[in-house]
């Protein structure tokens, strides 16, 4: 640690006080000449959405209004036949099983004789596709400026003009 005498400290303090008294208030700011400005860029990805449509062949079933009468008749007939077998609870089970089998057989026979009809149609199917494009964007500016013979650098949000304001600070240097 450097040791200063009382007179050296007083002398340095006097210099600083003198600098504040003599220097006008606006002297804390000055202008520096801009010598170079370079953009600082970054690559950003920009989405572009587009609807893409195409024709597709689709198979559709012809709507039918089939009668339930054959299934009902088959269930009744199957129930009657099933009722002829078994005894007690077995008779009830045979009746139910006969009705189910009779209904299923009648429905199957109806579909075999009159199979479902189909048709094909072209339908437009659409979906959204996203493509990404890279773009360079300026995010800041690297500015070089000269003040009193020295070159300084700073990053700024906007490009400056030919001159920029700079803050000048005075700090005492102790001998």
N, C-alpha and C positions, 0 to 999 in steps of 0.2 A: 504494500500500500504506500502510495506517495504521500509524503508529509509536506504540507504547505505552511508557510509562516502566516501570522495574522495579517501582515501587510500585503502578502500575495493574495489572500482570500479577499481582503477589502478592495484591492485593486481590481480583481476579476469581477466582483460584485458591482463596483462602480462602472465598469465598462458595460455591463448588461443594462444597468439602470440608464446610463447615458444613451444606449442604443434604443431603448424604448421611448425616451423623451424626444430624441431627435427624429426618429422614424415616424412618418405620418401613418395613420391607421390603415390606409389603402395599400401600404407597401407590403402587407402580408401576402398579397397576390400579385402575380406578374403573368406575362404571356411567354410561351415557348413556341418555337417554330416546329411544325410537324414535318418530319423528313421522310417517313415511310408509313404506309397503312396497308396491312395485309388482312384479308378476311380469314376468320377461323370458321371452318365448316365441319359439319358432321353429316353422316349419311343417315337418312331416315327412310323407313319403309312405309309406303302409302298404299292402303288397300283400295282396290277398284272392284266393285261388285257388279256383276252382269247376270241377267237372267238368260238362261240357255234352255231352249225348248226343242223337242224332237218328237217325231211321230212314232208311236209304238202300236203294234198289232196286239189287240186284247181279245181274248175269247170270253164271251158272255153266254150265260144260260138264258134261254127264252123263258120269260115268266109264264108259269102255267097255273091254272086253277084246277087242280086235280080234285076229284070228288073223294070225300072221306068214306063214302058208302062201301067200297070193297073192303077197306080195313075194318070197318064196323061189322059188316056182315061176316068177315073171316073170323073176327074175335068172338062173335056170338056162336058161330058154328063150331069153332075150336073149343069154346066153353062147354057147349052141349056134349061134344064128343068126350072131352076130359071128364065131365061129370059122371060118365058111365063107368069110370074106373075108380077103384079104391073104396074106402069106407071111413066114416068119421072125419077126422081132420085130414086124412089122406084124400078124401073126396074133394074137400075144399081146395087143397093144394093142386090136385089134378085138374080141377075146373079152372083155376087161375093159370096154370101152365098151359092148358089147352087154349084158353082165350089169347094169351100172349103169342103162342106159336101160330095160331090161326090168323091173327092180325098181321104178323110179320110175313107169313106166306102170301097173304092176299096183297100186301103192299109190294112185295118182291115181284109177284106175277104181274101186277099193274105196271111196274117200271120196266119189266121185260117186254111186255106187249107194246107199251107206249113209252119208249125210252125218252129221256130228256133231250131237248133239242138245243143246239148251241149255234151261235153266230159269231163272226169275227168283225171287229170294227177297229179303225185306226183312231187312236186318241192322242191328243197332244199332252205330253208330260213335260213339266218345266221344273227347274231347280236353279238355285243361285250359286254361281261360282265366284270365288274371290281370287284375284290375281294381285300380286304385290310388285310394286315398282320402286326402285331405289331412286332417291333424289338427294342431291347435295343442298344443304341449307346453311346459310350464314347464321352463326349463333353469337358471334362476337367479332371484335376487330382488334388485331395486334397493332398497336400504335407506337412508333418510335418518334421521339421528339428531342430537340436539342435546346438546352438551356445553359447559358454561360459557358459554351464550349464543350459541354458534356452531353452524351446521348443517353437518354432514359427510355424505358419501355413500360407500357401499360396496356391493360386489356379494357376495352370499352364496349358498351352496348351498341353504340351508334358510330358511324364513321365521322371523324372530326373534320373541321375545315383546315385552313392553312396554319392556324395558330390555335393553341389551347391554353386555358388559364391553368396556372400552377400555383400551389401554395408554397410560399417561401417561409421557412422557419429559421430562427436564429437560436443557436445553442452556444453557451459559453464553453470555451476550451480553457481548462486550467493548465498553467505552465508546469 
